[in-house]
């Protein structure tokens, strides 16, 4: 008959350690709440005046209440309007980066159809697509698989990747969105452009906030370099991953992997 285990061999319940762990968890939750409150405040205080600038400058540029007089006034109002839109986009991206890096973003994961999500991303960027005369092709469109993702976050990722591809494509170029189901319940979304590409050793830098391809002296695209880092952080928050492949003269391909829905 086996001997009963010695009391010394039994694991001890450390009540003080449990209390410390519970107190730490409460402090962390309180800190997260303060972060969320701060980000909501910053978002509101920055977006509210920007929306006023954008709205009123649009009224002026369209001369909705009568002519402004000198044509230069209309031109200036259009510049103010466009600048306001760019600044609002930058504010939105900075707030999104802060949320993701602070782990205070709220994601609602569920099955999301890629056909509809990709169509929404293309529709949002139809102006830029037309301006650069870029053709966007989606092989297998209409029968694409679903992924487990947050609806808004998925569209943000697709929009950022597609916009990056359009921006770096030559005028009249082609952007291809290729989707395939991989073994292990993973769906890979590849977005490839025909741009100049970058050196492979430069790719990790593109996933850091405020970085862009090319040197500050040679790059021609606008933006703060937040699109790809946002995609990277969102993908990880949704149990996925982002991988970039490129070489000079061969364009850039962004491969977004997400769990199958």
Buried (B, 14 or more C-beta within 10 A) or exposed (E): EEEEEEEEEEEEEEEEEEEEEEEEEEEEEEEEEEBBEEBEEBBEEBBEEBEEBBEBBBEBBEEEEEEBEEEEBBEBBBEBBEEBBEBBBBBBBBBBBBBBEBEBBEBEBEEBBBBBBBBBBBEBBEEEBEEBEBEBEBEEEEEBBBBBBBBEBBBBBBBBBBBBBBBBBBEEBBBBBBBEEEEEEBBBBBBBBBBBBBEEEBBEEBBEBEBBBEEEEEEEEEBBBBBBBBBBBBBEBBEBBBBBBBEEEBBBBBBBBBBBB
